[in-house]
């Protein structure tokens, strides 16, 4: 049984699983099948709540549910067969069971979930409606039904088709974003590999040669061997300093990169993001790195906790200070010392700046960061150890 209900790799259920949704998320559409039980209210005569209606319902509705489930689990290139089976179920019951028109509506709408070319999809939709009109006219259904059904199905099908097109575009966008991130990581790894090779390749070769020479001279000429080993020590210390400097540069972030990352994160969560980065130029590297980590923490909080639909980052500067304003229209009520706020305050304080928060409940959150652009040498020297700790790495950011 479990094997029979397993979704095909290219089925609608498998696609939902890949998106992180429940494979039965589309079952909510079954709520429309309540019309099967409501239709007899409009006819108190032959086609009302009769024993015949109950018999047809008990016999056809389970079959309809089975076809609906199989359509979700079947390969999308073959799912249209189950849509046609729903339509045939309606055609067979049409003379005695008006509630079966709901099966026909499902058949037409579910064609939108099948992987068909536009021309084939429209041809099948037209053919189904022509068959319904011919059979309903022959059976003697009211003219109003013959008008309402095709129009309603056309409107619903167009809406579903547009949603399906946007769903496919959203999938393509997410795939392209994932590919961009993967290529960025790959390029960064290659750059780090090249930098380390350039830094250490020649140095390690030199250390190896001098170590071999010192080993050979250890007994024959000890003073010279000692000088060679001192040279090895000097070269090794120099290489270690270069590696530390390179790693420090790798750890640093800049505001432009963080803004790009913030846009990808927020827009993937359906949060509109707006920014103006024109004022971020000519900042000192240590200042920009700390502000980038503050921005990362704030954007992460918006993504995880704010429940916002819009977010904005704005920058301004004058001769004395640089300001960064981060706001959203979420639920607000941000705790003054929660959600990484303490870490952001420490980073800003290390730069001699201030961080203010305005977060009224249900009215969004606004963070203002103000950093002095000109600090005295004493304050710079005093803040240097703190800034070094604050810049220990992006792992500190929640």
BAGU-982531 format. One record per residue (C-alpha): x, y, z; residue in one letter. Coordinates in steps of 0.5 Angstrom, whole numbers. Layout:
rec u = X v = Y w = Z rest = A
...
END
This chain:
rec u = 0 v = 0 w = 0 rest = X
rec u = 6 v = 5 w = 2 rest = X
rec u = 9 v = 3 w = -5 rest = X
rec u = 3 v = 5 w = -9 rest = X
rec u = 2 v = 11 w = -5 rest = X
rec u = 9 v = 13 w = -6 rest = X
rec u = 10 v = 20 w = -10 rest = X
rec u = 13 v = 19 w = -17 rest = X
rec u = 20 v = 23 w = -17 rest = X
rec u = 17 v = 29 w = -22 rest = X
rec u = 10 v = 29 w = -19 rest = X
rec u = 6 v = 35 w = -16 rest = X
rec u = 7 v = 32 w = -9 rest = X
rec u = 15 v = 31 w = -10 rest = X
rec u = 15 v = 38 w = -12 rest = X
rec u = 12 v = 40 w = -6 rest = X
rec u = 17 v = 36 w = -2 rest = X
rec u = 23 v = 39 w = -5 rest = X
rec u = 20 v = 46 w = -3 rest = X
rec u = 19 v = 44 w = 4 rest = X
rec u = 12 v = 43 w = 4 rest = X
rec u = 7 v = 38 w = 6 rest = X
rec u = 6 v = 33 w = 0 rest = X
rec u = -1 v = 33 w = 2 rest = X
rec u = -1 v = 41 w = 2 rest = X
rec u = -6 v = 41 w = -4 rest = X
rec u = -11 v = 37 w = -1 rest = X
rec u = -14 v = 44 w = 2 rest = X
rec u = -17 v = 44 w = -5 rest = X
rec u = -22 v = 39 w = -3 rest = X
rec u = -26 v = 44 w = 1 rest = X
rec u = -29 v = 46 w = -6 rest = X
rec u = -32 v = 39 w = -6 rest = X
rec u = -37 v = 41 w = -1 rest = X
rec u = -41 v = 43 w = -7 rest = X
rec u = -43 v = 36 w = -8 rest = X
rec u = -47 v = 36 w = -2 rest = X
rec u = -50 v = 43 w = -3 rest = X
rec u = -52 v = 42 w = -10 rest = X
rec u = -59 v = 39 w = -8 rest = X
rec u = -61 v = 45 w = -4 rest = X
rec u = -62 v = 48 w = -10 rest = X
rec u = -67 v = 43 w = -13 rest = X
rec u = -72 v = 40 w = -8 rest = X
rec u = -75 v = 36 w = -13 rest = X
rec u = -73 v = 30 w = -17 rest = X
rec u = -65 v = 31 w = -16 rest = X
rec u = -66 v = 33 w = -8 rest = X
rec u = -63 v = 29 w = -2 rest = X
rec u = -66 v = 23 w = -5 rest = X
rec u = -64 v = 16 w = -4 rest = X
rec u = -61 v = 16 w = -11 rest = X
rec u = -57 v = 22 w = -9 rest = X
rec u = -54 v = 18 w = -3 rest = X
rec u = -53 v = 12 w = -7 rest = X
rec u = -49 v = 16 w = -13 rest = X
rec u = -45 v = 20 w = -7 rest = X
rec u = -43 v = 14 w = -3 rest = X
rec u = -41 v = 10 w = -10 rest = X
rec u = -37 v = 16 w = -13 rest = X
rec u = -34 v = 21 w = -8 rest = X
rec u = -29 v = 15 w = -6 rest = X
rec u = -27 v = 14 w = -13 rest = X
rec u = -26 v = 22 w = -14 rest = X
rec u = -22 v = 22 w = -8 rest = X
rec u = -18 v = 16 w = -10 rest = X
rec u = -17 v = 20 w = -17 rest = X
rec u = -15 v = 26 w = -14 rest = X
rec u = -10 v = 23 w = -9 rest = X
rec u = -7 v = 19 w = -16 rest = X
rec u = -6 v = 26 w = -19 rest = X
rec u = -2 v = 28 w = -14 rest = X
rec u = 2 v = 22 w = -14 rest = X
rec u = 3 v = 21 w = -21 rest = X
rec u = 8 v = 23 w = -26 rest = X
rec u = 6 v = 30 w = -29 rest = X
rec u = 7 v = 28 w = -36 rest = X
rec u = 1 v = 23 w = -34 rest = X
rec u = -3 v = 26 w = -29 rest = X
rec u = -8 v = 29 w = -34 rest = X
rec u = -11 v = 22 w = -35 rest = X
rec u = -14 v = 22 w = -28 rest = X
rec u = -17 v = 29 w = -30 rest = X
rec u = -20 v = 26 w = -36 rest = X
rec u = -22 v = 20 w = -31 rest = X
rec u = -26 v = 25 w = -27 rest = X
rec u = -29 v = 28 w = -33 rest = X
rec u = -31 v = 21 w = -35 rest = X
rec u = -34 v = 20 w = -28 rest = X
rec u = -38 v = 26 w = -29 rest = X
rec u = -41 v = 25 w = -36 rest = X
rec u = -43 v = 18 w = -34 rest = X
rec u = -47 v = 20 w = -28 rest = X
rec u = -50 v = 27 w = -31 rest = X
rec u = -57 v = 24 w = -33 rest = X
rec u = -58 v = 23 w = -26 rest = X
rec u = -53 v = 26 w = -21 rest = X
rec u = -52 v = 34 w = -22 rest = X
rec u = -48 v = 34 w = -16 rest = X
rec u = -43 v = 30 w = -21 rest = X
rec u = -41 v = 37 w = -24 rest = X
rec u = -37 v = 38 w = -19 rest = X
rec u = -32 v = 33 w = -21 rest = X
rec u = -32 v = 36 w = -28 rest = X
rec u = -30 v = 43 w = -25 rest = X
rec u = -24 v = 39 w = -21 rest = X
rec u = -22 v = 35 w = -28 rest = X
rec u = -21 v = 42 w = -32 rest = X
rec u = -18 v = 45 w = -26 rest = X
rec u = -13 v = 40 w = -24 rest = X
rec u = -11 v = 40 w = -32 rest = X
rec u = -7 v = 46 w = -30 rest = X
rec u = -2 v = 41 w = -25 rest = X
rec u = 0 v = 37 w = -31 rest = X
rec u = 6 v = 38 w = -35 rest = X
rec u = 3 v = 40 w = -42 rest = X
rec u = 4 v = 45 w = -47 rest = X
rec u = 0 v = 51 w = -47 rest = X
rec u = -3 v = 49 w = -54 rest = X
rec u = -5 v = 42 w = -52 rest = X
rec u = -8 v = 44 w = -45 rest = X
rec u = -12 v = 49 w = -48 rest = X
rec u = -15 v = 44 w = -53 rest = X
rec u = -16 v = 39 w = -48 rest = X
rec u = -20 v = 44 w = -44 rest = X
rec u = -24 v = 46 w = -50 rest = X
rec u = -26 v = 39 w = -52 rest = X
rec u = -28 v = 37 w = -45 rest = X
rec u = -33 v = 43 w = -45 rest = X
rec u = -35 v = 42 w = -51 rest = X
rec u = -37 v = 34 w = -49 rest = X
rec u = -40 v = 37 w = -43 rest = X
rec u = -45 v = 42 w = -46 rest = X
rec u = -47 v = 37 w = -51 rest = X
rec u = -49 v = 32 w = -46 rest = X
rec u = -52 v = 37 w = -41 rest = X
rec u = -56 v = 39 w = -47 rest = X
rec u = -58 v = 32 w = -49 rest = X
rec u = -60 v = 31 w = -42 rest = X
rec u = -64 v = 37 w = -41 rest = X
rec u = -60 v = 41 w = -36 rest = X
rec u = -62 v = 49 w = -36 rest = X
rec u = -59 v = 54 w = -41 rest = X
rec u = -56 v = 58 w = -35 rest = X
rec u = -52 v = 52 w = -33 rest = X
rec u = -50 v = 51 w = -40 rest = X
rec u = -47 v = 58 w = -39 rest = X
rec u = -45 v = 59 w = -32 rest = X
rec u = -41 v = 52 w = -32 rest = X
rec u = -36 v = 54 w = -38 rest = X
rec u = -35 v = 61 w = -36 rest = X
rec u = -33 v = 59 w = -29 rest = X
rec u = -29 v = 54 w = -31 rest = X
rec u = -25 v = 59 w = -36 rest = X
rec u = -24 v = 64 w = -30 rest = X
rec u = -22 v = 59 w = -25 rest = X
rec u = -17 v = 55 w = -30 rest = X
rec u = -14 v = 62 w = -32 rest = X
rec u = -13 v = 64 w = -25 rest = X
rec u = -10 v = 57 w = -24 rest = X
rec u = -5 v = 58 w = -30 rest = X
rec u = -3 v = 64 w = -28 rest = X
rec u = -1 v = 62 w = -21 rest = X
rec u = 2 v = 56 w = -24 rest = X
rec u = 7 v = 60 w = -29 rest = X
rec u = 9 v = 65 w = -23 rest = X
rec u = 10 v = 58 w = -19 rest = X
rec u = 15 v = 56 w = -24 rest = X
rec u = 18 v = 63 w = -24 rest = X
rec u = 19 v = 63 w = -17 rest = X
rec u = 22 v = 56 w = -17 rest = X
rec u = 27 v = 58 w = -23 rest = X
rec u = 29 v = 64 w = -19 rest = X
rec u = 30 v = 60 w = -13 rest = X
rec u = 35 v = 55 w = -17 rest = X
rec u = 39 v = 61 w = -20 rest = X
rec u = 40 v = 64 w = -13 rest = X
rec u = 42 v = 57 w = -10 rest = X
rec u = 47 v = 57 w = -16 rest = X
rec u = 50 v = 64 w = -15 rest = X
rec u = 51 v = 62 w = -8 rest = X
rec u = 54 v = 55 w = -10 rest = X
rec u = 59 v = 59 w = -15 rest = X
rec u = 60 v = 64 w = -10 rest = X
rec u = 63 v = 59 w = -5 rest = X
rec u = 67 v = 55 w = -10 rest = X
rec u = 70 v = 62 w = -13 rest = X
rec u = 72 v = 64 w = -6 rest = X
rec u = 75 v = 57 w = -4 rest = X
rec u = 79 v = 57 w = -11 rest = X
rec u = 81 v = 64 w = -9 rest = X
rec u = 83 v = 62 w = -2 rest = X
rec u = 87 v = 56 w = -5 rest = X
rec u = 91 v = 61 w = -10 rest = X
rec u = 92 v = 66 w = -4 rest = X
rec u = 95 v = 60 w = 1 rest = X
rec u = 99 v = 57 w = -5 rest = X
rec u = 102 v = 64 w = -7 rest = X
rec u = 104 v = 65 w = 0 rest = X
rec u = 106 v = 59 w = 3 rest = X
rec u = 109 v = 55 w = -4 rest = X
rec u = 115 v = 59 w = -4 rest = X
rec u = 116 v = 60 w = 3 rest = X
rec u = 115 v = 52 w = 5 rest = X
rec u = 120 v = 50 w = -1 rest = X
rec u = 125 v = 55 w = 2 rest = X
rec u = 124 v = 52 w = 9 rest = X
rec u = 125 v = 45 w = 6 rest = X
rec u = 132 v = 47 w = 3 rest = X
rec u = 135 v = 50 w = 8 rest = X
rec u = 133 v = 45 w = 13 rest = X
rec u = 136 v = 39 w = 9 rest = X
rec u = 142 v = 44 w = 8 rest = X
rec u = 142 v = 45 w = 16 rest = X
rec u = 142 v = 37 w = 17 rest = X
rec u = 148 v = 36 w = 13 rest = X
rec u = 152 v = 41 w = 16 rest = X
rec u = 150 v = 39 w = 23 rest = X
rec u = 156 v = 35 w = 24 rest = X
rec u = 161 v = 38 w = 19 rest = X
rec u = 160 v = 46 w = 20 rest = X
rec u = 155 v = 47 w = 27 rest = X
rec u = 156 v = 55 w = 26 rest = X
rec u = 153 v = 55 w = 19 rest = X
rec u = 148 v = 50 w = 21 rest = X
rec u = 146 v = 54 w = 26 rest = X
rec u = 145 v = 60 w = 22 rest = X
rec u = 141 v = 56 w = 17 rest = X
rec u = 136 v = 54 w = 22 rest = X
rec u = 136 v = 62 w = 25 rest = X
rec u = 134 v = 63 w = 17 rest = X
rec u = 129 v = 58 w = 17 rest = X
rec u = 126 v = 61 w = 24 rest = X
rec u = 126 v = 68 w = 21 rest = X
rec u = 122 v = 65 w = 14 rest = X
rec u = 117 v = 61 w = 18 rest = X
rec u = 115 v = 67 w = 22 rest = X
rec u = 115 v = 72 w = 16 rest = X
rec u = 110 v = 66 w = 13 rest = X
rec u = 106 v = 66 w = 19 rest = X
rec u = 105 v = 73 w = 19 rest = X
rec u = 103 v = 73 w = 12 rest = X
rec u = 98 v = 68 w = 13 rest = X
rec u = 95 v = 71 w = 19 rest = X
rec u = 94 v = 78 w = 15 rest = X
rec u = 91 v = 74 w = 10 rest = X
rec u = 86 v = 70 w = 14 rest = X
rec u = 84 v = 77 w = 18 rest = X
rec u = 82 v = 80 w = 11 rest = X
rec u = 78 v = 73 w = 9 rest = X
rec u = 74 v = 74 w = 16 rest = X
rec u = 72 v = 81 w = 14 rest = X
rec u = 66 v = 83 w = 11 rest = X
rec u = 64 v = 89 w = 7 rest = X
rec u = 57 v = 93 w = 7 rest = X
rec u = 56 v = 92 w = 0 rest = X
rec u = 57 v = 84 w = 0 rest = X
rec u = 52 v = 84 w = 7 rest = X
rec u = 47 v = 88 w = 3 rest = X
rec u = 47 v = 83 w = -3 rest = X
rec u = 46 v = 77 w = 2 rest = X
rec u = 41 v = 81 w = 6 rest = X
rec u = 37 v = 82 w = -1 rest = X
rec u = 37 v = 75 w = -2 rest = X
rec u = 35 v = 72 w = 5 rest = X
rec u = 29 v = 77 w = 6 rest = X
rec u = 26 v = 77 w = -1 rest = X
rec u = 27 v = 69 w = -1 rest = X
rec u = 22 v = 70 w = 5 rest = X
rec u = 18 v = 75 w = 1 rest = X
rec u = 20 v = 81 w = 5 rest = X
rec u = 21 v = 87 w = 0 rest = X
rec u = 28 v = 90 w = 1 rest = X
rec u = 30 v = 97 w = 0 rest = X
rec u = 37 v = 100 w = 1 rest = X
rec u = 41 v = 106 w = -1 rest = X
rec u = 48 v = 104 w = -1 rest = X
rec u = 51 v = 111 w = -4 rest = X
rec u = 54 v = 113 w = 3 rest = X
rec u = 58 v = 107 w = 5 rest = X
rec u = 64 v = 109 w = 1 rest = X
rec u = 71 v = 111 w = 4 rest = X
rec u = 70 v = 108 w = 11 rest = X
rec u = 76 v = 105 w = 15 rest = X
rec u = 76 v = 97 w = 14 rest = X
rec u = 75 v = 96 w = 21 rest = X
rec u = 69 v = 100 w = 22 rest = X
rec u = 66 v = 97 w = 15 rest = X
rec u = 67 v = 90 w = 18 rest = X
rec u = 64 v = 92 w = 25 rest = X
rec u = 58 v = 95 w = 21 rest = X
rec u = 57 v = 89 w = 17 rest = X
rec u = 57 v = 84 w = 22 rest = X
rec u = 51 v = 89 w = 26 rest = X
rec u = 47 v = 89 w = 19 rest = X
rec u = 48 v = 82 w = 19 rest = X
rec u = 45 v = 81 w = 26 rest = X
rec u = 39 v = 86 w = 25 rest = X
rec u = 37 v = 83 w = 18 rest = X
rec u = 38 v = 76 w = 21 rest = X
rec u = 33 v = 78 w = 27 rest = X
rec u = 28 v = 81 w = 21 rest = X
rec u = 28 v = 74 w = 18 rest = X
rec u = 27 v = 70 w = 24 rest = X
rec u = 23 v = 74 w = 29 rest = X
rec u = 20 v = 80 w = 26 rest = X
rec u = 14 v = 77 w = 21 rest = X
rec u = 15 v = 83 w = 17 rest = X
rec u = 13 v = 84 w = 10 rest = X
rec u = 18 v = 90 w = 8 rest = X
rec u = 25 v = 92 w = 11 rest = X
rec u = 29 v = 98 w = 9 rest = X
rec u = 37 v = 100 w = 10 rest = X
rec u = 39 v = 107 w = 9 rest = X
rec u = 46 v = 110 w = 10 rest = X
rec u = 48 v = 118 w = 12 rest = X
rec u = 54 v = 121 w = 13 rest = X
rec u = 57 v = 128 w = 15 rest = X
rec u = 64 v = 131 w = 17 rest = X
rec u = 63 v = 128 w = 24 rest = X
rec u = 59 v = 121 w = 24 rest = X
rec u = 56 v = 116 w = 20 rest = X
rec u = 49 v = 113 w = 21 rest = X
rec u = 46 v = 107 w = 19 rest = X
rec u = 38 v = 106 w = 20 rest = X
rec u = 35 v = 99 w = 19 rest = X
rec u = 27 v = 99 w = 20 rest = X
rec u = 22 v = 94 w = 18 rest = X
rec u = 14 v = 94 w = 19 rest = X
rec u = 14 v = 87 w = 23 rest = X
rec u = 11 v = 86 w = 30 rest = X
rec u = 16 v = 90 w = 34 rest = X
rec u = 16 v = 89 w = 41 rest = X
rec u = 24 v = 88 w = 41 rest = X
rec u = 27 v = 87 w = 47 rest = X
rec u = 33 v = 92 w = 49 rest = X
rec u = 38 v = 86 w = 51 rest = X
rec u = 35 v = 80 w = 47 rest = X
rec u = 36 v = 77 w = 40 rest = X
rec u = 43 v = 79 w = 39 rest = X
rec u = 42 v = 86 w = 41 rest = X
rec u = 48 v = 86 w = 46 rest = X
rec u = 53 v = 83 w = 41 rest = X
rec u = 51 v = 89 w = 37 rest = X
rec u = 52 v = 94 w = 42 rest = X
rec u = 58 v = 91 w = 44 rest = X
rec u = 61 v = 92 w = 37 rest = X
rec u = 58 v = 99 w = 36 rest = X
rec u = 61 v = 101 w = 43 rest = X
rec u = 68 v = 99 w = 40 rest = X
rec u = 67 v = 104 w = 35 rest = X
rec u = 66 v = 109 w = 40 rest = X
rec u = 59 v = 110 w = 37 rest = X
rec u = 51 v = 109 w = 40 rest = X
rec u = 46 v = 104 w = 38 rest = X
rec u = 38 v = 106 w = 39 rest = X
rec u = 32 v = 102 w = 38 rest = X
rec u = 25 v = 104 w = 37 rest = X
rec u = 21 v = 98 w = 37 rest = X
rec u = 13 v = 99 w = 39 rest = X
rec u = 9 v = 93 w = 39 rest = X
rec u = 6 v = 91 w = 33 rest = X
rec u = 9 v = 98 w = 29 rest = X
rec u = 15 v = 95 w = 27 rest = X
rec u = 23 v = 96 w = 29 rest = X
rec u = 28 v = 101 w = 28 rest = X
rec u = 35 v = 101 w = 29 rest = X
rec u = 40 v = 107 w = 29 rest = X
rec u = 47 v = 106 w = 29 rest = X
rec u = 51 v = 113 w = 29 rest = X
rec u = 59 v = 112 w = 29 rest = X
rec u = 64 v = 118 w = 29 rest = X
rec u = 68 v = 118 w = 23 rest = X
rec u = 74 v = 122 w = 27 rest = X
rec u = 77 v = 119 w = 33 rest = X
rec u = 82 v = 121 w = 38 rest = X
rec u = 89 v = 117 w = 37 rest = X
rec u = 88 v = 115 w = 45 rest = X
rec u = 80 v = 112 w = 44 rest = X
rec u = 83 v = 108 w = 38 rest = X
rec u = 88 v = 105 w = 42 rest = X
rec u = 84 v = 104 w = 47 rest = X
rec u = 78 v = 101 w = 43 rest = X
rec u = 83 v = 97 w = 39 rest = X
rec u = 83 v = 90 w = 43 rest = X
rec u = 75 v = 91 w = 44 rest = X
rec u = 75 v = 91 w = 36 rest = X
rec u = 79 v = 85 w = 35 rest = X
rec u = 75 v = 81 w = 40 rest = X
rec u = 69 v = 84 w = 36 rest = X
rec u = 72 v = 82 w = 29 rest = X
rec u = 73 v = 75 w = 31 rest = X
rec u = 69 v = 72 w = 26 rest = X
rec u = 62 v = 71 w = 23 rest = X
rec u = 61 v = 65 w = 28 rest = X
rec u = 59 v = 70 w = 33 rest = X
rec u = 53 v = 73 w = 29 rest = X
rec u = 46 v = 69 w = 31 rest = X
END
